[in-house]
């Protein structure tokens, strides 16, 4: 396991903010997977995918900020 992976694992156990953000990011990833499994996407589905991707990216940015603080 790399130092980065060790840091992420520690934060997933100890940092409440990181835990909350990681959980939200994971939930959005699940929603995205479900939408992308559909054989046909409606315009509403496509808009929802874009929104989810933007939210996921924002959560990823927040997780990265926390990681930088702990490096």
Buried (B, 14 or more C-beta within 10 A) or exposed (E): EEEEEEBBEEBEEEBEEBEEBBEBBEBBEEBBEEBEEEEEEEEEEEEBBEEBEEBBEBBBEBBEEBBEEEE
